[in-house]
């Protein structure tokens, strides 16, 4: 992979093409009237915005640039359709390459390490905000838009309209990334099954409360047990009460760092991320930019009781209540399994796949009716027994445009124009209808999404609700995402294989994170590698001095309180009232 990236770098400087025969307002008008019919702007405003792009792109006409993102429907639309529109309107050709998320992170890491220009811009997760704001290798967009990039910054960009702006802001209050697509991990369930009178009566008789959207993990576990062990079969199909995956691969790590621990209640209060302890279990004081440790013995929570509980439940539910073979699935295999129509619920499902889950029956999707209406719904994720009001409740991915200082300024400016084009108000409503990964508040509230909402299983209602702020990406407590993220899947994978218990795995993970952060601390102290915001780890103490005393939460006497549910229709009413 690295050799491929270095070869790309060698070619970058040679990328020049003659450009389209013509580029300008006639082409812009054609695209507005054909592809970008729906917009939060009037047609006149769209033309005004495109006129700015045409003029701003004039110095870069004929240039060919390279950008990189992961492969999801939103970016496929950008790569296939929006690059063509941008080229015809501005005269700048964009090679928008799509790779797996792991390869994107590797490319970003390679460009940061070598300081060679592999790509002119990246859409990479805002999970790297702690990395970018510390290493100072990414362009500070706040200063860029007011300084060297002012002449190529769209006056109609409206940064405040981006719902993920807080996720891409560093500890210094500056914007380092611009959101391009956004999706949350929400609860998913078969509403048609939950609404059946015979199933509801049987559940109420067995568990003593109503079948509904689980508010806590106790209810989720009861529902998983109920469908897997008591219902067993619906309409002649063997059914299961849970879906997850466990293959020892990088995406297993993302499953955990994408806020599995925070759903259980590990960490501290605070949005977008807990302070002093975040959902990775890393401690950083509220008035500091220096991480102080992941281990309980250093004031962190990565191996605390709530974290261990979370991993234990993941492993237990996967084995007891998921379909056969799920423990060997990876992220990409688990999604098609849902569309088979034999799973009652999933605690953690990425809304990026909404488009796939509303595919017609003819495409093999057994979770829609004959008219294409979803038989399922999405709702807020249930929380574990350690969770308290004021904590984040789950993860939200915010794939965001990132520029690097290693990119020559002219290429950086051309790439910035493309980045702004694909998130512009002219384009965003249509792009959002394709990928269903909302980034703008104005887009979410567009009439076309009010009309489409009944076909999207609660997605629109969620993103219009105040609840959306409780789902957030990895935050600034994580000082170097690429270095630390790889430790998670290796350790959690050893739980799935049976090599380690959850406690043993989390003890080892916490220790390894501390070891990596100690090396980062030495580099920062010696050469300010992290701008003085690298780790400064606490000295180790007996865990008893931290547990329940400002560090990780103490172990609960009862980790399974009574199950609690809420009626889905009542939940939607509450969302719709806001």
PAVEXMAR-972986 format. One record per residue: residue in one letter; x, y, z of N, C-alpha, C in turn. Coordinates in steps of 0.05 Angstrom, whole numbers, plus 5000, padded with zeros to 4 digits. Last residue first. Layout:
N
aXYZXYZXYZ...
REM end
This chain:
578
x420053815371422354005373423054125345x416353445364415453685378417653895379x418853005343417453185324416453445337x420752745389422552855369421253065352x415752595411417552775426419652905407x413852255371412352495379414052695393x417651855374417452015349415952275355x416351635424418951755419418951935395x411351435414411651655433414251795430x412551035378410851255369411051495388x415550675410416850825388415151065380x415250675480413850625455415050795433x420950445516419150665509417750595483x423250055573422750105545421050355541x427749745617425949975613425750015583x429249235665429049325638427049555635x432449345727430049265712430149395684x439749275724437249385735434849295718x445048955726442748915710440249015725x449149045761449649135734447249075715x449549205825447649085807448049205779x454049445846453149195858451149055840x458849715801456149705812455549445825x465449945812463749725802461049745817x466550655801466850405817464850205807x469150985744466950925762467350665776x475851255744473851085733471651035754x476351825787477451675764475251505752x473752055829474752235808476052095785x473051575856474051815870475252015850x472051095833469751235846470551485860x478750955836476050835831473850975847x483551175857482051305836479151205833x485450865897485651155901484151305880x485250355877483250425897483250725902x489850295846487250345833485150445852x495650625868493750405872491050475860x498550995813497650965841496150705844x503251275768501451055776501051055806x503151955749504551735761502551525769x500052165688500152155717501851925726x503252385628501952185643502252215673x502052785583503652825607502352635627x501852785510501152675537503152765559x502253435477502553145479501953045507x502353975469499853855478499853545477x506854165447506554205476504054085487x506553985394505954265400505654335430x508453485390505553525391504753805400x513853565390512653425367509653465366x517653835422514953945418513553825393x522153535433522153695408519453825402x521753325485524353365473524253565450x516353285497518153435516520753505503x514752975454513753245457515453415475x517452495462517852645437516952935440x515252355512518152405510518752565485x509852285497510652485517513552555515x510151845464509352105453510152325471x511551455501513451525480512751785467x506851475531509451545544511551615523x503151285494503051565502505551655517x504750745492504950905468504951205476x503550605546506350585535506750755510x498050685548499850855565502750845555x496450285513495850565506497650755523x498149835543499349895517498850185508x494649875587497549885591498949965565x489749805563490250055577493350095581x490349275542489849505524490649765538x490948985590493148995571492849225552x485949065613488349135628490749165608x482748855573482549145577484949235594x484148305576484448455551484548755556x482648165628485448145620485948315595x477048265625478748415644481648405635x475347895585475048185581476848345600x480647395578478047485589477747785583x483847145519483747315543480947355553x482546765481485346775491485446935517x477846765455477946625480480646625493x476947075411478246815406478346645432x474847525434473147365417474347085412x479347715460477047635476475247455459x482647845418483547625436481347545455x480148285397480148045382480947805399x481748675433478948575434478648315419x487148735416486448645443483648535445x486648895363488348665370487648555397x483349335364482349085351484048845359x486649715394484049615403483249355390x491249885370491449715394488849585401x489950235330490649965322490949775346x489150725355486850575347487550285341x494050975365492650845387490450665378x496051185317497851025334496250865355x491651465295492751235281494451055299x490651875337488751665331490051425317x493552165386494452065360492751825352x490552335431492652505420493752415393x484252405452485852205438488052355422x481452845469483052695489484952495476x478253045428481053145430482653005452x474152485406474852765411477752815416x470152105362472452115379473352405382x463452405352465852255345467952245367x456952315385459352475377461652295369x450552415404452252225388454552385377x447752825426448852625444450452405430x445553135387448053225399449253025418x440552915374442852855357445552945369x436353075406437952845415440452805399x433353465381435553555398437353325408x431953245313431453255342433753365357x433053165261431753415267431353455297x435252665261437052895255435653165259x430552355273432852365291434652615286x427352445228426452535255428752555274x430452195189429952485188429152595215x430351655207432851805203432452105204x425751355209426351515232428951685229x425251075159425350935184426151095209x424351295109427151275119427351185148x419351405091420751185078423551145089x417651865117416251615123417651365111x421152285093421552165120420151905125x419952545046421252275044421452135071x417853035062416252855045417352575045x422053235090419553195104417852995088x425653275049426153065069423753035087x423553695020423753435006424353215026x424054135053421354015050421553735037x429654135097428554185071425954025067x432354025143429654145146428354215119x437253845127435453655142432653765143x439354315105438654095088436653905101x440454625150438554725130437554495112x444454335175441854355188439754445168x448653885139447554165142444854155155x449853355134451853525146450753805152x447452685129446952965132449253125145x447152225088449152275109449252585113x444552005043443152025069445052055092x446251974990447751835011446451825038x442052234960443551994950444751834973x440452654990438452464981439752204971x445252934993444152815017441952615011x445753134942447752944952446652794976x441353484942441353254924443453044933x443153854982440553704984440553454967x448254054963447953884986445353734989x449154414921449354124916448253954938x448454924941447354864914447154564910x451254914987448354914989447054854962x457054484983455654734979452654704981x460254054985458654105009457054365007x462854054937461253824943459753844969x465554564939463454514919461654274928x469354504978467154684983464854634964x472754144951471654074977469154244983x474354454906472754214903471354134928x477254854933474954934917473154684913x481254544955479454684973476954774958x484054414909482754204924480654324943x486154914896484354784877482754564891x489355004942487155184936485155054917x493054584936491354594960488954774955x495654744891494154494891492154484914x498155204911496255224888494554974886x501255014954499055194959497155204936x502754314960503354574949500854754950x502053975021500854004994501554294984x503653995073505553875053504453895025x499354155102501354365095503354255075x493153875080495753855094497654075084x486153865096488353955079490953935094x480253495098482753565112484853635092x473353415106475553505088477953605105x470952845142471253135139473753205121x465952455170468152455150468452745140x463952335227463852585212466252585193x459851905262462051925244461752195229x458151855328457351975303459852015285x456151425382458151525363456851655338x452851555444453751395422455551545404x451851885485450351635485451151455462x455452285533454752215505453551935505x452352475595454352345580453552315551x447852685617450052875612452352745598x445952165661445152395644447452595642x450251595658448751795673448052025654x451750895655451151145641449551335659x452150405676454050605686453550885674x448550075650447950155677449850365689x447950325581448550125601448150235629x442650525536445150575551445450365573x440450445467440050415496442750455511x440250945416441550715428440850695458x434151185387436551225403437650965415x432350835325431650975350434251025366x429350605265431750675281430850845304x425450045241425750335249428450365263x422749625188424449685211424349985218x420349585142419049445164420449495190x419850125096421449965115419749835136x416550035034416650165059418249995079x415749764986418449884991418650035017x411249494980411249764969413949904974x412149025006411949014977411949284964x416949245057414549115048414349125017x423649055078421749255068419249105058x427248675089426348845112424749075102x429748365052427348255064426348425088x432648494993432248615019429648525031x433448334941434148144962433848254990x431648684904434548674908435348494930x426148654910427348534886430348514887x425148984953425248694957426548544933x429549564948427049414944427449114949x433049895002433049774975430549604972x433650085051431150145039431050055010x438749945065436649805079433849895070x442050285035442049995029439549855041x440950765061440350745033440250445024x442950675112440150705108439350655079x448250655125447250435109444150445106x449351055159450451085132449250875114x447750925210445651025192446751075164x450050335238450850585226448750685206x447850075299447650055270448250325257x447049745354449049935344449149905314x443649345368444049555388445549795375x438649085329441549125331442049375348x433348585324434448845333437448845331x431848115299429748295311430848565317x433447805238434447925262432448125272x432347625187432047425209433047535236x433147895138430547905151430147715174x437448015108436247745104433547725118x439548485124437548495103436348225097x443348325162440948455171438748445149x447548155129446147955146443448065156x449648605106447948435090446348235106x452648765155450448915143448648745126x456848415165454548425184452148575172x460948465129459148225127456648255144x463548915144462348915118460548675113x465648785195463749015192462148985166x466048065195467148335199464948535194x464247465231463747675212465547915217x464847105271466947105250466447315229x460347155300462847205314465247215295x456346965266456747255269459347325283x455446425264457546535247458046825251x448546445277450946285275452946415256x446047075302445946845284448546695283x446347225374446747295345446547045328x446247055427443747155415443947225385x451146865449448546745457446246815439x455447135426455446845426452646725432x454047675432454947575406454647265404x453347715487451047745469451647625441x458747655505456547475514454247485494x461648075482462347795476460047605483x458848525503459248485474459748195467x459448435558456848415546456948385515x465048515563463848255571461048215558x465549045548466748835531465548565538x462749285591461949335563463049115545x465649135636462849055633462049065604x470349415626470449125627467549005623x468349935632469549845606469549545605x466649945685464649995664465749895637x471549835714469249655715467249695693x477150025671475450045694473049855693x480850075631480549805643478949815669x480250605617480150405596479850115607x480351055649478150865653478050635633x485451405689483751355666481651155671x488851455731486551635731484751595707x492651085731493551355724491151545722x489950615742492150695760493250975754x486750555697485550645722487650745742x490050795638489650595659488350715683x490951255607488651085601488050885623x493151935617493351645621490751505614x492952475605494352395630494452095635x493652935551492552685562494252585585x493453615552495353395556494053145567x490754075552490753935526492653695527x486254285605488754195595488454085566x481754355636483254595630485954525617x479853835645478254025630479754275621x484653315635483253505652481953725635x483952695609485052955603483453165618x484451995602483952225620485352475609x481151515563483551695566482851935582x477051195549478151155576480651325581x474551315504476751135501477951055528x470951705521469851435515472051235508x474652065573472952045548472151755544x474852405633475352155620473452125596x473552915656476252865646476652615630x469652945599471953055613471553005643x467052645540467252655568469852785578x465153055483466452815495466852865525x462353515469461853265454463253015465x459853395534459353375506461153575492x459753035596460953235579460353175549x461752555646459752725633461252925615x466452015631465352235647463152375632x466951285625467651565619466151765637x461750815610464450875618465051165611x456750675592456950875614459650925624x455750405547455550255572455550445596x456950795510454250695511453750545537x462450825517460751045527457850965528x464150355493464550395522462750615533x462950455440461650225454461850265484x465150865408463450935431461950695444x468650695370466250845362464150825384x471950335393472650615397470350795387x469149865376469449935405470150225409x469149875321466649805335466749895364x474449935311472650175308470050125321x476149405321477049625338475349875336x473749155278472949085305473749295325x476549355235473849455239472649365266x481449075236481349355245478549455250x479848415264480648585242480348875251x477347865281479748015291480848175267x470247905282472747825268475047995277x465148005302467447965321470047885308x458748345304460948195291463348185309x451548275312454148415317456248265300x444848245332446748225310449248385317x439347905364441748085365443448035340x435447515364434947765378437147965378x433247145307435147195328434647475340x429246615276430046895281431846915306x427546215222428946225248429946505252x421146285191424046355190425246345218x415746225193417246005182420246055181x414046685218413246635190415046425177x419146625263416946805254416446755225x422046305319421246295291418846475285x423846475372425346285355424546295325x421746635422420246665397421346465376x425946455457423046405463421346425438x431146575441430646325456427746255461x431147045410432946825404432046555417x427347385433427047305405428747065399x429247405488426447335481426247235452x434447585486433847315496431147225487x433448105467435247915452434647625460x430348305508429148285481430848085464x434148305550431648155552430448105525x437948665528438648385534436248205536x434949135528436049025503436748725506x433949195583431749135564432749025538x439249295599437749075611435448995592x440749755574441949505564440449265575x434950185565437450105578438349825567x430850265530432150505540434850425553x428449935473429849915498431250175506x422150015447424850105443426350095470x418349455472418649705459421549775454x414049085511416049065490416049335476x412849255580412149255552414449225533x414248775632413949045622413549025592x414848235647413448425665413348705657x416847805619418747995631417448215648x412547465603415147355611416847555627x408347805589407847585608410447485619x410748135551409748255576409348035597x411647745510413947885523413047995550x406447605496408347395507410647525521x404448085477403247955500405147755513x407748175432407648365454406548235480x406447735400409147765410409247955433x401047835389401847585402404647605414x401148345364399748315390400648055404x406748645335404948415335403748365363x410649035337407849115338405848885338x415448785331414948905357411948985360x415148665276415048445296414248555324x415349175254413049005247412848765267x420249365271417749475283415349305277x426049125284423849045266421149135279x431149635296429349415304427149365284x437049945318435449865295433649635304x440250505348438850255352437150205327x445850815313443350815327442250535331x451151205300450550925306448050915324x450551695246450651605274450351305277x454252085198452351875205452751775233x456152535148455852485176453752275181x460652875105458452685109458452615138x463953315111462953255084460653055085x466453835154464853595149463753565121x473054035153470354125145468653875139x477954145204476753975184473954085178x479454525241481554375227480554205204x478055125273476954915256479154785239x480055285340480255315311479155075296x480355205394477955345384478055385354x484354905413484955185410482555345399x482654385409482654515435483154815435x479054415344481154335363480954465390x473254185312474554415325476554315346x469953805294472353855278473854105288x465453795324467053555324469753605310x462854265315464154235341466053995342x460554175264462754365267464254325294x456353865247458653735260460953915265x452654165221451854055247454153925262x453654765189454654495191454154385219x452455295192450255115183451054825186x457055575201455255525224452955345217x459255655151460355445168458455375191x457755855096456055845120456955615139x459155955042459755695054458055655079x458956405011456456285018456756015032x464156534998462756715017460056605025x469056044995466356114986464956295006x475656184986473656105006470956214999x479856364957478456124947476556014968x481956794984481056844956479656594944x483656565032481356745032480156775004x487956255043485756135027483356315024x491456565073492256475047490056365030x486356775115489056845105489556755076x481656575130481956855134484556955122x482156045119479956185106480156485109x486655925152486855895123484656065109x484555965204486556165195486856155164x480955535200480055805210481956015200x484055095186482155215167481155485175x490354925190488355045208486455195190x492454355157491954635155489754725175x496553875192494053945177493754245177x500653895226501253825199498853875180x499953935281500254185265501254135237x499253555320501653535303502153775286x494353735344496853725359499353725341x490253725308490553975323493153975338x490653195289491153425271491653675287x489352885335491852855321492553105305x484253045348486353075368489053045356x481552905301481753195308483953235329x480452415280483252495281483652785290x475152365277476452225299479352305302x473452565230474052765250475152635276x476252175177474452205200475352425219x477552505114478152305135476652375161x478352645053476052635071476752415091x484053035033482852785042480152835055x487953304979486053345001484953065008x491953144947491653424951489653494972x496352604965493752704955493552994963x501852614977500652384964497952454951x506952994985504253044977503052804962x510652845044510452845015507552855007x511452765098511153035089511353065058x511752275121513752325100513752625092x507652295160510352205167512452285147x503152475132504052625155506952555162x502652095092503252365084504252535108x501651645126504051655109504651935100x496651785148498951745165501551765149x493551785102493752035118496252015135x494051245088494951455070495451715084x491551005132494450945127495551165108x486351195127487951265151490851225146x485150925079485151215080486751315104x485450395094487450495075487450795074x481050365129483750315139485950425121x476750465093477450655114480250615125x478450325024477350255050478250445071x477750854974479050614986477650545012x477151244917475751114939477250864948x479151874889479551584893478151484918x477852314844476852254871477051954875x480952744808481052454810480252394839x478453294776478853174802478852874799x480053864737479453574737480153464765x477154484727479054334744478254044745x473154764703475454704687477654564703x468254884728470655034736473054984718x464154564705463554844714466155004718x466454084693465054224671464554514679x468553934743470353984721468954144699x463853894773465854084781467754144758x461253464747459953724749462053944754x465053054757464353134729463053414729x464853024812467453094798466853194770x459652864820460453134827463153214816x459552314800457752524790458852804795x463451974823462351924796460952164784x464952194873467052104854465952074826x460052304897461952524892463952444870x457951784899456551994884458452224878x461651554933461351444906459951654888x460651834979463151884965463151774937x455651604993456051894990458451964973x456651044998455051154976455351454971x463750965011460950945020459251084998x470150865018468050785000465450765014x474051455038473151175040470851125021x478051874994476051835015475451535017x482352364964481852084974479752084995x484352704904483352704931482552414938x488253074859487652804870486652834898x487553484800488253434828487253164837x489653854746488553594753489453524782x488154484714489654324734488154064740x484954774682486754594669488354424688x484755334724483555194701485655024688x486355644764487055364767485855194744x484456164760487356124760488255834759x478656054762479956144738483056094738x475855954808477355734796479055814772x473056414819475256334838476956124826x469256404777471256614779473656534796x466255944790467455974763469756184764x464556054842466355824837467755864810x461056484833463456524850465456304844x457256234803458756444790461356504806x454955904841456555784819458255994805x452156284871454256124883456156004862x448556474832450456654845452756504857x445656014822447256124801449356324812x443255964872444955754863446855864841x440156434872442256404892444256184883x436556294832438256534829440656514848x433955854854435555814829437456054825x434955874925433355924902435155874877x437455354968437755614955435655634933x436854844982435755045002436055324991x434654454926436654594941435354774962x433754054870432854104898435154234913x436654034823434054164823433154234851x441753874803441554014829438854164831x441353644751442153484774441553614801x438854044716438553754713439153604738x439654574731437054504720436654194717x444954554747442954644766440154554756x447554414699447654234723445454304743x446454854667445654594658445454404682x448955264696446055274692444954994684x454355104689453055124716450055114714x454955174634455154904646453854894674x454455724633452555564617452555274628x458655904665455955924675453855774658x464055444653462955694661460055684668x468155204602467355174630466255444638x469754814545468755064557468055004585x472754354539472754554517471654824527x476354224600474154184581474154404560x483554124603481054224612478854184592x488553914595487854144580485254274588x492053774657490553694633489553944619x496953524699495853754686494353664662x500753224743497953224736496953494725x505753204762505553194733502653224723x505553174817506553424805506153434775x503752634824502052874830502953124816x507252224818505652304794504252574799x509352144868511152214846509752324822x504751994896506052254902507852344879x503851494876501851704871503051974876x508251234897508051264868506051484861x506751244950509051394942509151434912x502350904948501951174956504351354947x504650424934502650534916502250834922x507850334978509150384952507150504933x503950255017505550485019506950544992x501749765000500050005000501750255000
REM end
